[in-house]
Amino acid sequence: MWRTRVSQRLTTRRGDAPVRRRRERIQRPGRGPMRVAYEQAVVHEAFSFKARVLQRTTRIVFKPILMWTPINERAFLTIQRLDALSGRRRRSPHVQFEARELGGVRVESMRHGYGPDSEMTLLYLHGGGFFSGSIVTHRRICERLALKTGATVISVDYVQLPVGSVADSVRDAITAYAALVQESPHPDKIVVAGDSAGGYLAMKVAELATRRGLPAPAAILGFSPLLSLDPEREDKAVTRIIRPHDAYLPAKRLAKIREQWLPEGPAIEGFASPLHASAYIHSPTFFVVVEDEILRPEAEAMALLLSDRGVEVEIHLWRKQVHAFPVLADVLPESDMAIQLAAEFARRAVGELDRRPTMDPDSHTETISAQVPGPAA
């Protein structure tokens, strides 16, 4: 019933007649067992002390800062200069690095220091709302993925605001992917991954690969993926079963940010929102989403749409975490676990799960339990 209801509602586009939405009981985050829209979701109810402290600190300190930060070119450039400071952090001694280009797009390639034991290549697209984050800020998660998968991980330095729009970011992402397909000895073993805005780009790559006749990614990994450019809208035909209480994404600012994402000029190739492009996506898909983040409803809706077409989907819902928490690989045991789960999904998708697991010398040892829930009540 959930599948039919969500599928029918998503056929309505902006500008069409209003959709009458059935009222669902909205749950408060953290109250009782987690409810789900996608019945096969894996629910992670337990959480570490570190995760709880980080979530509360982020909500108290960083969310108000983001609420009042100006949304203009000067602010974007300032944020990017601050992001560059993370480049001073020591790189993993277990990972080899190489800076190069793919189709004219700057990338950074990473491999396990003892030599990759996989034929997989993982193309990573960092998050940051298309105006922050970089291959520098996201090196740690890429290092982890290289260590845990044994693959060659390629992080893409796509254009961002204020230099370019979302359409330009999409163009860089698909250009890098197309060039990688051309040069790879195993184009059938390319996995595309990303967090937040990078998750948006990963899904766009899958869509545009189909539109352009390119091989589809062997798998897609999305950590808190942005699946539409208007996730804060309450009048969309997406079932909401929990009240959003995102730790630091201020929903009230998204409309203003969207003006920067979609300026007058070249349109985004294909659908503006990946949620509307599910018919073009055929790759096995893995999602990590937080219980109360604003991006969760559309992640579950995408899972329903893909699974209805027979596409393999694995989605993990986590309690008491911050948006895109797998990026915090040095901070939380949950981050390490989420990356490990993603690595196993990717290895299975390319037919390499039976290989001896790659060792990550810096991995956390704490285990966080999970369970598969029954149908939503």
KETINU-62112 format. One record per residue (C-alpha): x, y, z; chain; residue number from 0. Coordinates in pm, 1 decimal. Each point is the difference from the previous one (the first is absolute). Layout:
REM residues N
         u         v         w  ch    i
         X         Y         Z   A  NUM
...
REM end
This chain:
REM residues 377
         u         v         w  ch    i
       0.0       0.0       0.0   A    0
     285.8     239.8      81.0   A    1
     153.6     -74.5    -339.1   A    2
    -317.5      68.7    -197.0   A    3
     -79.1     316.7     192.6   A    4
     347.2     150.2     -43.9   A    5
      25.1    -100.1    -365.8   A    6
    -334.0     161.6     -80.6   A    7
      82.5     320.7     183.6   A    8
     332.3      50.2    -169.6   A    9
    -165.0      19.1    -340.7   A   10
    -115.5     352.6      86.1   A   11
     238.4     281.7     -92.2   A   12
      15.2     360.4     111.1   A   13
    -270.7     196.8    -176.7   A   14
    -237.0    -297.6     -28.1   A   15
    -326.6     -20.7     192.4   A   16
      45.2     -26.5     378.0   A   17
      21.3    -353.8     134.0   A   18
    -223.7    -100.0     286.8   A   19
     229.8    -157.5     253.0   A   20
    -116.1    -247.1     259.2   A   21
      83.7     118.9     348.6   A   22
     261.8    -224.5     159.0   A   23
      83.4     -11.2     366.2   A   24
     315.6     207.3      32.8   A   25
     245.9    -144.7     246.9   A   26
     234.4     207.7     212.0   A   27
     363.8    -103.5     -52.1   A   28
     140.4    -227.5     266.4   A   29
    -345.2     -92.0     137.6   A   30
     -60.5    -375.1     -11.8   A   31
     113.3    -244.8    -268.5   A   32
      89.6     170.3    -324.6   A   33
    -277.9      -8.7    -260.3   A   34
      90.0     -47.9    -365.4   A   35
    -159.3      54.4    -339.6   A   36
     230.7    -249.3    -172.5   A   37
     -72.3    -325.7     182.5   A   38
     334.1    -165.6     -81.2   A   39
     200.6     282.1     155.9   A   40
     264.3     -98.1     253.6   A   41
     -56.9     201.0     317.1   A   42
     285.2      97.4     232.1   A   43
    -164.8      94.5     328.7   A   44
     312.0      -8.8     219.4   A   45
     248.1     286.6       0.1   A   46
     328.7      84.5     164.6   A   47
      56.1     265.8     263.2   A   48
     224.0     185.7    -246.6   A   49
    -281.4      12.2    -253.9   A   50
    -246.5     144.1     250.2   A   51
     243.9     267.5     116.2   A   52
      84.2      95.7    -358.7   A   53
    -365.7      22.7    -100.8   A   54
     -90.9     226.0     291.5   A   55
     307.3     218.5     -42.3   A   56
     -68.0      39.6    -371.1   A   57
    -362.5      94.9      62.6   A   58
      87.5     253.8     269.8   A   59
     309.4     156.2    -159.0   A   60
      15.0     -50.8    -375.1   A   61
    -364.5       8.6    -103.7   A   62
     -48.4     359.9     125.1   A   63
     317.9     102.5    -182.7   A   64
    -130.3    -146.4    -325.5   A   65
    -335.8     163.9      60.1   A   66
     154.5     347.6      -6.0   A   67
     292.1     -47.2    -239.3   A   68
     -52.8     220.3    -309.4   A   69
     -75.6    -185.0    -321.0   A   70
     211.9     185.4    -251.1   A   71
     322.4     -26.3    -195.7   A   72
     214.0     150.7     272.9   A   73
    -127.1    -250.9     258.9   A   74
      59.2    -292.3    -235.7   A   75
     359.4     105.9     -64.8   A   76
      63.4      41.2     372.5   A   77
    -135.9    -348.5      71.7   A   78
     217.8    -147.0    -274.0   A   79
     311.5     167.8     141.9   A   80
     -79.4    -151.5     340.1   A   81
     -51.7    -340.3    -161.9   A   82
     346.5      23.0    -153.1   A   83
     153.3       1.8     348.2   A   84
     -91.6    -365.3      40.4   A   85
     264.7     -75.4    -261.3   A   86
     258.2      36.7     276.2   A   87
    -124.7    -317.8     162.0   A   88
     238.8    -292.8     -25.3   A   89
     -93.0    -246.7    -268.8   A   90
     -29.9    -369.4      70.5   A   91
     339.2    -172.9     -25.5   A   92
    -181.0    -305.4    -137.5   A   93
    -137.4     173.1    -313.1   A   94
     181.2     107.4    -317.2   A   95
    -114.9     322.7    -171.2   A   96
      15.8     135.9    -352.4   A   97
    -142.0     328.3    -137.1   A   98
    -107.9     -10.0    -364.8   A   99
    -290.6      79.1    -234.6   A  100
    -293.4    -193.0    -141.8   A  101
    -146.0     156.3    -313.2   A  102
     151.1     332.8     104.7   A  103
    -148.1     -19.8     351.9   A  104
     249.2       3.5     286.1   A  105
      -8.0    -313.7     217.0   A  106
     201.2    -162.6     276.2   A  107
      62.1    -373.4     -20.3   A  108
      58.9    -214.8     311.1   A  109
     112.7    -359.8      37.4   A  110
      73.2    -235.5     284.6   A  111
     369.4      37.1      84.1   A  112
      55.8    -374.6     -40.3   A  113
    -150.6       2.7    -346.4   A  114
    -370.6     -21.5     -87.6   A  115
    -136.4    -355.2      26.9   A  116
    -313.5      88.3    -197.2   A  117
     -78.7      72.5    -363.5   A  118
    -257.9     253.9     115.2   A  119
      31.2     374.7     -50.7   A  120
    -207.9     220.8     227.4   A  121
     -81.7     350.0    -123.5   A  122
     -72.3     222.8     301.9   A  123
    -192.6     329.6     -11.3   A  124
      29.4     206.0     318.1   A  125
    -286.9     184.0     167.4   A  126
     -33.3     355.8     125.0   A  127
    -313.4     150.1    -153.2   A  128
     184.8      80.2    -326.0   A  129
     185.0     285.5     174.0   A  130
     215.3    -163.6     268.8   A  131
     194.4    -320.9      47.8   A  132
     274.3    -116.5    -234.6   A  133
     226.9    -291.1     -80.8   A  134
     210.3     129.2     291.6   A  135
    -278.0      -4.5     262.2   A  136
    -113.9    -345.1    -113.8   A  137
     336.1    -171.1     -21.4   A  138
     -56.8    -204.4     313.1   A  139
    -314.7    -174.2    -120.1   A  140
     169.1     -68.6    -335.2   A  141
     301.9    -144.4     182.1   A  142
    -230.3    -223.8     200.9   A  143
    -179.1    -118.7    -312.8   A  144
     332.5     -76.5    -168.1   A  145
     115.3    -199.9     303.6   A  146
    -327.3    -186.4      51.5   A  147
     -77.2     -82.6    -364.8   A  148
     351.4     -47.1    -135.9   A  149
    -117.1     208.0    -296.4   A  150
     147.3     305.6    -164.5   A  151
    -201.6     295.4     131.7   A  152
     -18.9     311.6    -217.3   A  153
    -125.5     319.8     165.0   A  154
    -138.3     259.5    -242.7   A  155
      74.8     372.6      36.8   A  156
    -315.6     117.0    -177.2   A  157
     -84.0     368.7     -45.7   A  158
    -206.7     163.7     274.7   A  159
    -164.4     329.8      84.6   A  160
      75.7     281.2     -58.1   A  161
     204.2    -109.0    -304.2   A  162
    -272.1    -223.7    -141.9   A  163
    -356.1    -117.9      60.8   A  164
    -136.8    -345.8      75.8   A  165
     -25.7     -54.3    -376.9   A  166
     377.2      50.5     -23.1   A  167
      61.1    -237.5     290.8   A  168
    -208.7    -265.8    -177.1   A  169
     194.7      56.1    -320.2   A  170
     334.4     -53.5     175.2   A  171
    -126.4    -314.2     173.5   A  172
    -125.0    -172.8    -314.6   A  173
     307.5     115.6    -195.0   A  174
     230.3    -161.7     254.6   A  175
    -208.8    -317.4      -1.5   A  176
      -4.2     -25.0    -380.4   A  177
     378.4      47.4     -12.2   A  178
      46.9    -266.8     267.3   A  179
    -214.0    -243.8    -198.1   A  180
     222.7      60.1    -302.0   A  181
     329.1     -55.1     181.8   A  182
     -97.1    -274.1     245.7   A  183
      95.0    -360.8     -80.5   A  184
    -310.6    -102.3     197.8   A  185
    -278.3     250.1     -84.9   A  186
    -253.0    -247.7     138.7   A  187
     157.3      38.0     346.1   A  188
     -34.6     375.8      47.5   A  189
    -191.7      96.7     314.7   A  190
    -121.5     358.6      49.2   A  191
     -35.3     140.8     351.7   A  192
     -71.4     331.4     168.4   A  193
    -135.1     171.8     308.7   A  194
    -272.8     266.0      12.1   A  195
      45.2     213.9    -314.5   A  196
     248.5    -262.5    -117.3   A  197
    -276.6    -259.2      35.6   A  198
    -208.9     216.8    -232.0   A  199
     283.7      -6.7    -252.8   A  200
      45.6    -375.8      36.5   A  201
    -365.9     -58.2     -88.2   A  202
      26.0     248.7    -288.8   A  203
     298.0    -194.6    -134.7   A  204
    -209.8    -318.3       3.8   A  205
    -286.9     176.4    -177.3   A  206
     215.6     166.8    -264.3   A  207
     200.6    -316.0     -64.4   A  208
    -326.1    -161.6    -113.1   A  209
    -104.1     303.7    -204.7   A  210
     340.2      14.3    -174.1   A  211
      31.3    -373.4     -59.6   A  212
     293.3     -43.0     239.4   A  213
      41.6    -307.8     220.6   A  214
    -198.1      41.7     320.4   A  215
     197.4      16.3     324.9   A  216
      50.3    -339.2     161.6   A  217
    -149.7     152.4     315.2   A  218
     -94.8     332.3     157.3   A  219
      89.9      90.1     358.3   A  220
    -184.6     298.8     149.6   A  221
      66.3     141.6     345.6   A  222
    -290.7     232.6      91.2   A  223
     -54.6      65.7    -371.6   A  224
    -175.7     311.9    -124.1   A  225
    -260.9    -142.4    -238.5   A  226
    -188.9     315.5     -87.5   A  227
      73.7     370.6      -2.2   A  228
    -300.9      78.4     220.3   A  229
      15.9    -250.8     289.2   A  230
    -148.9     247.7     247.4   A  231
    -333.5      33.8    -179.8   A  232
    -287.1    -154.2     197.1   A  233
    -249.3      -0.1    -290.1   A  234
     183.7    -261.3    -205.3   A  235
    -143.2    -347.3     -52.5   A  236
     251.9    -170.0     230.2   A  237
    -117.8    -181.0     311.6   A  238
     144.8     142.7     321.9   A  239
     -22.4    -222.1     306.8   A  240
     234.1     192.9     226.9   A  241
      36.3     366.0      83.3   A  242
     332.0     130.7    -141.9   A  243
     234.8     124.0     269.3   A  244
     327.0      18.3    -190.6   A  245
     303.9      60.5     217.9   A  246
     138.7     281.0    -214.3   A  247
    -175.8      40.5    -335.4   A  248
    -231.6     303.8      39.4   A  249
    -299.0     -74.7    -222.3   A  250
    -100.7     366.5      -4.5   A  251
     316.8      92.2    -191.8   A  252
     -40.8    -251.5    -280.4   A  253
    -229.1     218.9    -210.1   A  254
     264.9     273.8       2.6   A  255
     279.3    -245.9     -82.8   A  256
    -208.1    -138.6    -287.7   A  257
      12.4     340.4    -167.7   A  258
     376.9     -48.1     -20.8   A  259
     -29.3    -362.1    -113.2   A  260
    -232.2      82.4    -289.5   A  261
      86.5     338.7    -149.8   A  262
    -125.2     105.3    -339.9   A  263
     206.9    -166.8    -267.3   A  264
      81.5    -358.2    -107.6   A  265
    -246.2    -255.4     138.5   A  266
     103.5    -317.6     177.2   A  267
      29.0    -288.5    -244.8   A  268
    -282.8    -247.7      54.5   A  269
    -225.1      37.4     303.2   A  270
      84.8     274.2     246.6   A  271
     -81.8    -239.2     285.2   A  272
     131.8    -359.5      -4.3   A  273
    -318.0    -112.3     179.4   A  274
    -185.4      50.4    -328.7   A  275
     263.3    -196.4    -196.0   A  276
     -40.3    -339.8     167.9   A  277
    -104.2    -160.7    -331.4   A  278
     349.0      74.1    -136.6   A  279
     185.5    -147.8     298.3   A  280
      79.6    -371.9     -11.8   A  281
     300.3     -33.4     230.5   A  282
     -13.8    -175.5     338.6   A  283
     -39.7     282.0     251.1   A  284
     119.0      40.5     359.2   A  285
    -121.2     283.9     223.7   A  286
      95.8     116.2     347.8   A  287
    -252.2     247.4     145.5   A  288
     -60.2     154.1     343.2   A  289
    -334.6     -53.5     175.3   A  290
    -101.6     366.7      26.5   A  291
     190.5     176.0    -276.2   A  292
    -190.7     199.9    -255.9   A  293
     126.9    -213.7    -289.5   A  294
    -130.9    -329.4     135.4   A  295
    -354.2     -11.6    -154.1   A  296
     126.1      20.1    -356.1   A  297
     270.0    -260.8      62.6   A  298
    -266.1    -248.2     108.4   A  299
    -221.8     105.7    -291.5   A  300
     286.9     -66.2    -241.4   A  301
      58.4    -339.4     163.6   A  302
    -365.3     -87.7     -58.6   A  303
       2.9     113.8    -362.2   A  304
     319.2    -190.9     -82.7   A  305
     -95.8    -320.0     180.7   A  306
    -340.3       0.9    -173.1   A  307
     193.1     -30.3    -327.4   A  308
     212.7    -286.6     131.6   A  309
     310.7     209.5      71.6   A  310
     195.3    -122.7     302.5   A  311
     -22.6     253.6     282.9   A  312
     154.4      -3.4     345.7   A  313
     -83.1     289.7     228.4   A  314
     122.6      54.2     356.4   A  315
    -180.2     239.2     235.9   A  316
     200.8     127.6     298.6   A  317
    -115.3     164.3     322.2   A  318
     170.3     295.8     176.7   A  319
     244.3      79.2    -281.5   A  320
      79.9     313.6    -197.1   A  321
     -57.3      46.6    -371.6   A  322
     254.3    -191.8    -214.2   A  323
     172.3    -139.0     311.0   A  324
     205.9    -264.1    -191.3   A  325
     225.4     289.8    -104.8   A  326
     110.0      23.9     366.6   A  327
     211.1    -314.0     -28.7   A  328
     244.7     109.5     269.5   A  329
    -267.5      95.9     251.2   A  330
    -280.2    -255.9      33.1   A  331
     -12.4    -380.9      12.0   A  332
    -330.4      25.1    -190.2   A  333
     184.4     171.7    -284.9   A  334
     244.6    -285.4     -25.1   A  335
    -279.9    -256.2       6.2   A  336
    -196.8     181.0    -271.2   A  337
     305.5      14.8    -224.9   A  338
      68.0    -369.2      60.8   A  339
    -358.4     -87.5     -97.4   A  340
      31.1     212.5    -314.3   A  341
     331.0    -165.5     -88.1   A  342
    -152.4    -346.2      33.8   A  343
    -296.1     101.4    -218.2   A  344
     237.3     132.6    -267.3   A  345
     217.4    -313.0       6.7   A  346
    -308.6    -217.2     -33.4   A  347
    -127.5     209.9    -291.9   A  348
     321.5     -54.2    -197.1   A  349
      18.4    -369.7      91.1   A  350
     292.1      25.3     241.8   A  351
    -157.1     -57.4     340.6   A  352
     153.1    -347.0      18.4   A  353
     349.5     148.4     -10.9   A  354
     190.3      33.4     323.7   A  355
    -113.0     329.0     163.4   A  356
     241.3     288.0     -29.5   A  357
     148.6     110.1     332.3   A  358
     -53.0     354.5     124.0   A  359
     280.6      57.8     254.1   A  360
    -174.7     301.5     156.8   A  361
    -348.7    -149.2      32.0   A  362
    -211.1      39.5     315.6   A  363
     -76.9    -318.9     190.6   A  364
    -328.2      99.5     169.0   A  365
    -307.9    -170.1    -145.9   A  366
    -343.8     163.4     -25.6   A  367
    -294.5    -238.4     -30.0   A  368
    -269.4      16.1    -267.6   A  369
    -328.9    -168.2     -82.9   A  370
    -244.5     -34.9    -286.8   A  371
    -342.6     135.0     102.6   A  372
    -341.7    -127.1     -85.8   A  373
    -255.1     200.4    -201.2   A  374
     -74.1     354.4     109.2   A  375
    -296.3      34.9     229.1   A  376
REM end
